[in-house]
Amino acid sequence: MHFVIAAMTIALLILPAQAQMGGGGMGGKGGGRGQHGQKTETPKKKVDDKDYKAALGRIPDKKVDPWADKR
């Protein structure tokens, strides 16, 4: 009986660590993030930079005081 409880305790302690390391699950070799889509990273980054610069241009230069009418 003690062996069963010890085995269950060890299994419960190992499972979260295995999930964090990316082991198992869907037949993967672990660490599934970042391995797919390496070719699409550069064009997407260029589009993101363009959008970022466009958004910066829309920010007003005027300083806003949110407490101005509360005085």
mmCIF file of the C-alpha atoms, coordinates in Angstrom:
data_MODEL
# 
_entry.id   MODEL 
# 
loop_
_atom_site.group_PDB 
_atom_site.id 
_atom_site.type_symbol 
_atom_site.label_atom_id 
_atom_site.label_alt_id 
_atom_site.label_comp_id 
_atom_site.label_asym_id 
_atom_site.label_entity_id 
_atom_site.label_seq_id 
_atom_site.pdbx_PDB_ins_code 
_atom_site.Cartn_x 
_atom_site.Cartn_y 
_atom_site.Cartn_z 
_atom_site.occupancy 
_atom_site.B_iso_or_equiv 
_atom_site.pdbx_formal_charge 
_atom_site.auth_seq_id 
_atom_site.auth_comp_id 
_atom_site.auth_asym_id 
_atom_site.auth_atom_id 
_atom_site.pdbx_PDB_model_num 
ATOM 1  C CA . MET A 1 1  ? 0.000   0.000  0.000   1.00 0.00 ? 1  MET A CA 1 
ATOM 2  C CA . HIS A 1 2  ? 2.820   2.408  0.817   1.00 0.00 ? 2  HIS A CA 1 
ATOM 3  C CA . PHE A 1 3  ? 4.419   1.621  -2.535  1.00 0.00 ? 3  PHE A CA 1 
ATOM 4  C CA . VAL A 1 4  ? 1.256   2.616  -4.411  1.00 0.00 ? 4  VAL A CA 1 
ATOM 5  C CA . ILE A 1 5  ? 0.974   5.916  -2.531  1.00 0.00 ? 5  ILE A CA 1 
ATOM 6  C CA . ALA A 1 6  ? 4.662   6.669  -3.098  1.00 0.00 ? 6  ALA A CA 1 
ATOM 7  C CA . ALA A 1 7  ? 4.365   5.880  -6.827  1.00 0.00 ? 7  ALA A CA 1 
ATOM 8  C CA . MET A 1 8  ? 1.296   8.118  -7.171  1.00 0.00 ? 8  MET A CA 1 
ATOM 9  C CA . THR A 1 9  ? 3.043   10.934 -5.310  1.00 0.00 ? 9  THR A CA 1 
ATOM 10 C CA . ILE A 1 10 ? 6.103   10.727 -7.559  1.00 0.00 ? 10 ILE A CA 1 
ATOM 11 C CA . ALA A 1 11 ? 3.898   10.665 -10.670 1.00 0.00 ? 11 ALA A CA 1 
ATOM 12 C CA . LEU A 1 12 ? 2.015   13.756 -9.517  1.00 0.00 ? 12 LEU A CA 1 
ATOM 13 C CA . LEU A 1 13 ? 5.292   15.590 -8.901  1.00 0.00 ? 13 LEU A CA 1 
ATOM 14 C CA . ILE A 1 14 ? 6.796   14.632 -12.271 1.00 0.00 ? 14 ILE A CA 1 
ATOM 15 C CA . LEU A 1 15 ? 3.814   15.496 -14.490 1.00 0.00 ? 15 LEU A CA 1 
ATOM 16 C CA . PRO A 1 16 ? 3.949   19.327 -14.051 1.00 0.00 ? 16 PRO A CA 1 
ATOM 17 C CA . ALA A 1 17 ? 7.686   19.358 -14.752 1.00 0.00 ? 17 ALA A CA 1 
ATOM 18 C CA . GLN A 1 18 ? 7.171   17.248 -17.855 1.00 0.00 ? 18 GLN A CA 1 
ATOM 19 C CA . ALA A 1 19 ? 4.502   19.653 -19.071 1.00 0.00 ? 19 ALA A CA 1 
ATOM 20 C CA . GLN A 1 20 ? 6.810   22.633 -18.616 1.00 0.00 ? 20 GLN A CA 1 
ATOM 21 C CA . MET A 1 21 ? 9.650   20.964 -20.487 1.00 0.00 ? 21 MET A CA 1 
ATOM 22 C CA . GLY A 1 22 ? 7.406   20.120 -23.443 1.00 0.00 ? 22 GLY A CA 1 
ATOM 23 C CA . GLY A 1 23 ? 7.856   16.378 -23.213 1.00 0.00 ? 23 GLY A CA 1 
ATOM 24 C CA . GLY A 1 24 ? 5.300   14.069 -24.739 1.00 0.00 ? 24 GLY A CA 1 
ATOM 25 C CA . GLY A 1 25 ? 1.886   15.185 -25.844 1.00 0.00 ? 25 GLY A CA 1 
ATOM 26 C CA . MET A 1 26 ? 0.745   14.920 -29.465 1.00 0.00 ? 26 MET A CA 1 
ATOM 27 C CA . GLY A 1 27 ? 3.808   12.917 -30.458 1.00 0.00 ? 27 GLY A CA 1 
ATOM 28 C CA . GLY A 1 28 ? 6.157   15.873 -30.336 1.00 0.00 ? 28 GLY A CA 1 
ATOM 29 C CA . LYS A 1 29 ? 9.830   15.695 -29.461 1.00 0.00 ? 29 LYS A CA 1 
ATOM 30 C CA . GLY A 1 30 ? 9.450   18.517 -26.953 1.00 0.00 ? 30 GLY A CA 1 
ATOM 31 C CA . GLY A 1 31 ? 9.819   22.264 -27.184 1.00 0.00 ? 31 GLY A CA 1 
ATOM 32 C CA . GLY A 1 32 ? 7.252   22.673 -29.956 1.00 0.00 ? 32 GLY A CA 1 
ATOM 33 C CA . ARG A 1 33 ? 7.312   26.467 -29.867 1.00 0.00 ? 33 ARG A CA 1 
ATOM 34 C CA . GLY A 1 34 ? 9.581   28.255 -32.261 1.00 0.00 ? 34 GLY A CA 1 
ATOM 35 C CA . GLN A 1 35 ? 10.351  25.264 -34.435 1.00 0.00 ? 35 GLN A CA 1 
ATOM 36 C CA . HIS A 1 36 ? 7.582   25.861 -36.948 1.00 0.00 ? 36 HIS A CA 1 
ATOM 37 C CA . GLY A 1 37 ? 7.279   28.984 -39.035 1.00 0.00 ? 37 GLY A CA 1 
ATOM 38 C CA . GLN A 1 38 ? 10.892  30.112 -39.093 1.00 0.00 ? 38 GLN A CA 1 
ATOM 39 C CA . LYS A 1 39 ? 10.522  31.293 -42.717 1.00 0.00 ? 39 LYS A CA 1 
ATOM 40 C CA . THR A 1 40 ? 7.558   33.580 -41.994 1.00 0.00 ? 40 THR A CA 1 
ATOM 41 C CA . GLU A 1 41 ? 9.244   35.447 -39.140 1.00 0.00 ? 41 GLU A CA 1 
ATOM 42 C CA . THR A 1 42 ? 11.086  38.054 -41.229 1.00 0.00 ? 42 THR A CA 1 
ATOM 43 C CA . PRO A 1 43 ? 8.184   39.276 -43.446 1.00 0.00 ? 43 PRO A CA 1 
ATOM 44 C CA . LYS A 1 44 ? 5.858   39.428 -40.429 1.00 0.00 ? 44 LYS A CA 1 
ATOM 45 C CA . LYS A 1 45 ? 8.424   41.468 -38.535 1.00 0.00 ? 45 LYS A CA 1 
ATOM 46 C CA . LYS A 1 46 ? 8.641   43.970 -41.397 1.00 0.00 ? 46 LYS A CA 1 
ATOM 47 C CA . VAL A 1 47 ? 4.850   44.342 -41.416 1.00 0.00 ? 47 VAL A CA 1 
ATOM 48 C CA . ASP A 1 48 ? 4.827   44.774 -37.622 1.00 0.00 ? 48 ASP A CA 1 
ATOM 49 C CA . ASP A 1 49 ? 7.521   47.461 -37.834 1.00 0.00 ? 49 ASP A CA 1 
ATOM 50 C CA . LYS A 1 50 ? 5.527   49.310 -40.478 1.00 0.00 ? 50 LYS A CA 1 
ATOM 51 C CA . ASP A 1 51 ? 2.375   49.189 -38.328 1.00 0.00 ? 51 ASP A CA 1 
ATOM 52 C CA . TYR A 1 52 ? 4.324   50.279 -35.244 1.00 0.00 ? 52 TYR A CA 1 
ATOM 53 C CA . LYS A 1 53 ? 5.775   53.316 -36.998 1.00 0.00 ? 53 LYS A CA 1 
ATOM 54 C CA . ALA A 1 54 ? 2.346   54.220 -38.366 1.00 0.00 ? 54 ALA A CA 1 
ATOM 55 C CA . ALA A 1 55 ? 0.869   54.008 -34.866 1.00 0.00 ? 55 ALA A CA 1 
ATOM 56 C CA . LEU A 1 56 ? 3.620   56.229 -33.481 1.00 0.00 ? 56 LEU A CA 1 
ATOM 57 C CA . GLY A 1 57 ? 2.712   58.856 -36.054 1.00 0.00 ? 57 GLY A CA 1 
ATOM 58 C CA . ARG A 1 58 ? -0.895  58.920 -34.803 1.00 0.00 ? 58 ARG A CA 1 
ATOM 59 C CA . ILE A 1 59 ? 0.043   59.704 -31.193 1.00 0.00 ? 59 ILE A CA 1 
ATOM 60 C CA . PRO A 1 60 ? -0.736  63.332 -30.377 1.00 0.00 ? 60 PRO A CA 1 
ATOM 61 C CA . ASP A 1 61 ? 2.158   65.517 -29.203 1.00 0.00 ? 61 ASP A CA 1 
ATOM 62 C CA . LYS A 1 62 ? -0.024  67.401 -26.711 1.00 0.00 ? 62 LYS A CA 1 
ATOM 63 C CA . LYS A 1 63 ? 0.609   66.554 -23.050 1.00 0.00 ? 63 LYS A CA 1 
ATOM 64 C CA . VAL A 1 64 ? -2.606  65.605 -21.268 1.00 0.00 ? 64 VAL A CA 1 
ATOM 65 C CA . ASP A 1 65 ? -3.228  66.315 -17.585 1.00 0.00 ? 65 ASP A CA 1 
ATOM 66 C CA . PRO A 1 66 ? -5.956  63.935 -16.413 1.00 0.00 ? 66 PRO A CA 1 
ATOM 67 C CA . TRP A 1 67 ? -6.338  65.787 -13.109 1.00 0.00 ? 67 TRP A CA 1 
ATOM 68 C CA . ALA A 1 68 ? -6.704  69.273 -14.629 1.00 0.00 ? 68 ALA A CA 1 
ATOM 69 C CA . ASP A 1 69 ? -10.459 69.561 -13.968 1.00 0.00 ? 69 ASP A CA 1 
ATOM 70 C CA . LYS A 1 70 ? -10.278 67.889 -10.526 1.00 0.00 ? 70 LYS A CA 1 
ATOM 71 C CA . ARG A 1 71 ? -8.433  70.743 -8.793  1.00 0.00 ? 71 ARG A CA 1 
# 
